[in-house]
């Protein structure tokens, strides 16, 4: 990993982006960026995992770089196609160097945040507060990555549209990749530490639920409904549910003489 290239990633991202776009020094940029990704994101992941400790440190140190590399592998072909459609037919190697440089810079930002987050966790920062702090660091790193991507687009017609398309793909793919590889902190209530959490929809589903919760609309977890249904089924007597066994033939006071007209409250 070249110290000179790392310094350029931090201090002169516009020069690095221009080199990628113009197909100059892309080998050195790609190698230095891969080293920065391996070091920065792994250290940050290990710090996040230290909240739970034990094997979660190793899990998170592996999953954070893995999520970043998955994002890059999926975004590079999409960026290449979008750039060609929007009037910027760059070679694939330039696109790969550009996305590696953006991820390398974001990993260096994560590395800078790692000591601060580790200190906060060591001082007893709670689960939710640690989660918020980690996502704030992710957001800052994402902005640093976008800075390289946007600068790499260069001047010319369609620059704004290309930048918006790149950002949309980057956030969608990166968010889903990170969502699939949860958990990173590890919930304190969990007895076992899984490498990945059971599937709970997609990243977009989580965003919708969060927005609805912010508006005061709370959706019950489908897994809770399933567990409740199983518990109810196991407690029912062999002849049916308690309501089925104890309900008389004629209308009850609750039915108010209208049992044959519509469904009962239980049926609703």
N, C-alpha and C positions, 0 to 999 in steps of 0.2 A: 504494500500500500504506500503510494508516493505521498510524502508529506507536503510536497509542493501542490499536488492536485487537490489534496484535502484542504489546504489553505485557500485555494482558488474556489472550492465549493462553498466555503464559509464567507469569504470576503468579496469574491467577484463572480457571483452566480451568472451574471449576464455574459461574461466572457466564456464561461464553461458552456452555457447554452448555445452561444454563437459557434463555438468549436464543434459541438455536436451537429448543429444544423449545416455547417460548412464542411463536415467530414474531416476535421482536423484533430489529431491526438485522441481519437475516440478509444483506442485500445487502452491507453494510460488512464483515461477518464473512467472507462468501464471497470478496469481492475481496481482502481482506488475506490470507486463507488461500491463495488461488491465487498471490499474489506470494511468499509464504513458501515454497510448494512449488517454484516456479520457481527461486528463489534458493538455498534451503538444499540441496535434493536435487541440483541441478546442480553446486554447488560441491563437495559431498561426492563425487559421482560423478567429477568431475574429479580430485579428490585420490586416489581409488582407482585411476583410470587412470594416474596419474603413476608407479605402480609399474613399469609397462611402458613408458610414455612414448609419444611420437609420437601417432598417430591414436587410440590407445586412450584418451587423455585426453578427446578429443571424443566418442568412442563412449560411454564411461561417463557423461559429463556429460549426454548425451541419454537414455541408457537408464534411469538411476535415476529421473528424473522421469516417464519414460514408464511404467515399471513401477508407479509409485505412482498415476498417473492411470488406468491400466487397472484397477488394483485398486478404485479409487473408483467407476469407471463400472460395474463388475460388482457391487460390494457395495451400492450405494445402492438399486437395485430390490429386492435380496434383503432388506435391512434394512427397507424399507418394507413388504414382504409379511409378514415375521416379526413386526414390531411390530403390524400389524393383526390377525394371527392370535392373538397373545398379549395382546390387550386394549389396545393403544396405537395407535389409528388416527390417526397423525400425517399431516399433508400432506406431499407429496413434497418440497416446497421446504425444509421443516424438516429432513428426512432428509439432503438434499443439503448443506445448510449445516452440519449436524452432522459428516458424514463429511469435508467440506472442512476444517472446523476441526480435526478430529483429525489429518488428514494435514498441515495447516499446522504444528501443534505438533510433530509428529514430525520435520518437515523442519527446524524451528528447532533441535531437539536434534541432528540430523545436522550442521547448520551449526556448532554449538558443538564437536562432536567433530572436525570437519575439520582444524583447525590441529594438533591433537595427533597425528592419524593421519598427516598430511603430514610432521610432524617425525620420527616414527618411521620412515616409509618413507625419508626423506632420510638418516637415520642408518644405513641398511642393514638394516632389518628384512626377514627372509626372506619367501618366498612364503606358506608355510603360516601363519606367525605373523601376517603382514599380513591373510590371509584371516580368521583367528580374530578379530583386532582389529576388522576391518570388520563381522563378524557380531555381535560384542558391541555395537558402536555401533548396528547395526540393531535388536538386541533392546531396547536402552534406548529407542530412538525408538519402537519398537512398543508398549512399555509406556506411553510418554507418550501415544500415540494412543488406546490402550485406556482410559486415564484419562478422556479427554474423552468417549468413547463411553459408558462405563459411567455417568458423571455425567449424561449427556444422557438416559438412560433414565428417571431420576426415581424417586420412591418409589411404592409401590403393590404390588398383588398381581402375582406373576409377574415381579418385577424380576430375581431371580436367574436364572430360566430364560431370560429375554430377553437378559441379559448373556452367558450361556454360548452362546446361539445366535449372537449377534453376534460373539463371539470366535472361534467355530469357523469361521464364514464368512470372517471377516477374515484369519485365519491361513492357511486353505486357499487362498483366492483370491490373497492376497498372495504366499504362497510359490510358487505355480505361476507367477504372472506374473513374479516375479524369476527363477525357474528357466528360463523360456522365453527370457529375454533375456540369459543368460550369454554370454560371460564379462565380468566387470567389472575384475578385476585383470589377467588375461592371463597364461597360463602362460609361464615363461621358455623352455621347450623348444620352443615353437611358433615356426616361422620366419615365418609370416604371421599377421596379426592379423585375425581374422574379426569382423564386426559381431555375429553371433550364432553360437553353437556348434552343431554338428550335433546333431540330436535324439537324446537318450539316455534315453528313457522320461519319466516324470513326476516331479514333486516327491515324491509319495508313494512311488514306487519307490526314489528316492534315500534317503528316510528308512528304508525297510525294509532296504535294503542296508547302510546305516550301522549300524542296530541289529544286524544279523546279523554285521557285521564286529566290532562291540564284543563280541559273544559268542564270537568266534573262528571264525565260519563265514564263509568268503570265497567269493564267487561270482565266477567268471571273467567278464570283460567279453565280451559276445557279439561285439563287433567284433574282439577278439583271436582268437576261435575262427574267425571268418570269414576273417581274414587268414591264419591257419594252414592252413585248408582250401584256400585258393587257392594258397598256396605249395606245399603237398603235391601238389595237382593238376598244377601246372606242372612239377614235378620228376619226375612219373611217366613211364616210357617209353611209347611208342605202344601196346604190347601189353598194358598194364595196369600195376598197381602192382608194385614190386619183389617184394613178397611173392607176388603172383600168378604172376610169371614164374619165381621160384626155388623155389617149393614143389613137392616131388615128389608123385607120385600116392599112394603108400602113406603110412602113419602115420609121423611123425617122432618123435624122442625127446621133443620138447616135447609132441606130441599124446599120447604114452604109450599108443599103440594105441587111442585113443578118439576118433579124428577123426570117425567117423560117429555118435557118440552126442550130442554137443552142439557148440556154437559154439567156435571157437578163441579164444585170448586176444585176437587182433587184432579178431575180430568183436565181442567184448564191448566 
